[in-house]
């Protein structure tokens, strides 16, 4: 094979690698450092004690253009599809949510409608995932209990669900086109 042929093969291989490789997560999620995805929230504690649930967090975004309301990103998240599959022992349980409302005025499973927000709204993205864990996942695992209030003064012993913490987020990758996935571990203080 000639030098030109080898160079073309190497160039084609490099091009395919870049074409199919996952992009860094920060352009997709607006989070600069994937390891710090939940680190700015009070729910993050890498040393958290309690029952561990590990699994996969997947998020797919539906965007709409909004150059006026979202000048920084020029994109609005019109829907976020979140799937969190958690394993404890040999059981794996999937949970999912999106922005659609639950018509029940007092939903035990479901949620009120979520308004859209700018793509750079990292706090809103994190809150949406944390609210899913607090109001849907922990109550489902520890039924019968009611979702633990954010305000500790409103916690009712024996009625409110146990507290949870995000223990770890790792191996975050992005499609670069509206989705990301990561490994996640939460700890629930029973």
N, C-alpha and C positions, 0 to 999 in steps of 0.2 A: 504494500500500500504506500502511496506517495505521501510526502509530508503534507501536501495540500489536502489529500483525502483524510488523513488523520486529524488535521486541524478542523476540517468541516465536521467530522464525527464528534470531536470533542466539543465544538461549538454547539452542535445540535443537542448533545447530552446536557450541556450547561443550560441551554435555553429551555429544554423540557423540565429540568430541575427547578428553575425559577418560575416556570409557568405553573407547575403543579405543587410547588412547596407552599405550605401555609404561610400567610403573611403574619407579621407581628400583630399582637392583639391590640395595641394602643390605637391604631387608626380605626378599628372596628368598634371598640367599646368606649373610646374616649378615656380609657384608664392608661396612664403612662407606664406603670409597672405592674404587670399581671400578679405578682406575688402579693401586692398590696391592694388587691381588688376590694376586700372588705375591711382593710386595716384602719380606715378612718372612721369606722362605726363602733359604737360601744358594744356591739354584739361580737366583735372579733377578739378572741383570746387564744393564742397558740398554746397556752398552758392549761386550758379549760379541763376541768374534771367532769366526770359523768359518763353516761352510756354513750358510746361512740357509734355514729352512723356514717358510713362512707359511701360515696357514689359519684355520679356524674351529673354535672349541671350543664344543660344545653340551653342556649338562648338564640332565638331567631328574631330578627327585627323586620318590621314592615315600615318603610320610610315614605314620606311625602316631602316634596320640595317646599321650603318656606324661607325665602331669602329675607323677608321683612321681619317675621317674628323670631327667627333664629339666625341672626346675621353671622355668628361665629362659625356654625357648621353648615348653614343653609339647608339643613335637613331636620325634619320633625319625626319623632318616633310615633307613628300612628297606631302601632300595636307591637307588643313584645310577647312572644310565645316562649314560655319558660317550662322546661321539663327537668325535674330533679328526681333521679332514681337513687334511692338509698338502700344500702344493704346493712343488715344486722343479723349476725349468725349466718344461716343459709338462706334467709328470706330477702328478696329484693322487691321493693315496692316503688312503683313510679307515681309521681305526682305531677300535675301540670296546671297551668293557668295562663290567661292572657288578659287583655284589657276589657273583654266583653263583660257586661254586668250580669249579675244574678238577679232575677226579678223579685226574689224573696226579700222583704224589707229587713229581716233579721236572719241573714244566712248563717247556717252553722258550717256549711261547706259552700264555698263560693266567695263572692266579694262584691262590693259596690263597683260601679263603672269607674274605670281609671281614665282620667283625661290624658290626652297626648302631651308630649313635652319635647323640648329641643334635644337633639342627639348629644350635645355636650353636657346635658343634665345628668352627670354621673350619680349624684346623690339620689335623684328620682329613680334611676335604674336599680341602685342598691336597695333603696327602700321597697321597691316593688318585689324584689326577690326575698328580702327579709320578712316582709309582710306575709308573703306566701308561706314561709316556714312557720312564722308565729301563729297565723290564723288558720292554716289548713293542715300543715304536716304534723306539727306537734300535737294538736288536738286529735288528729286521726290516729296517731300512734298511742297516745295516752288517754283515750276516751274512757270514761266520761270526764271531761274537763272543759273549761271554757278558755278561749284564747287568752294568754297572759297579757294584761295591760302593759303598755310601754311605761307608764308611770308606776313605780314601785309602791307608792302609797295606795294605789287602787287594787293591788293584788289581794285576792281573797284566799287564805290558806284552805286547802282541801277542795277548792273549787277551781281556782286558776291553774292552768297547765304549768308544768315545770319550766324553768328558764332554760334557754338554749344559748350556745355560743358557736360561732364559726371558728373552728379550730385550725383548719388549713384549706388553702386553695392552691392547687398546683397544676402543672401541665396544661396551662391555658393556651389554646390555639384558636385562630380565627380563620374563617374562610376568606375574609377580605371582601365579602359580598353580602353581608347581612346576617352572619351567624357566628357563634363562638361556642366552645365547650371547654370544660375544665373538670378536674377531679376536685372533690370537696369532702371535707369531714366536718360534721357538727357534733357537739357534745351536749347532751341533755342531762341536767341535774335532776335525777329522779327523787 
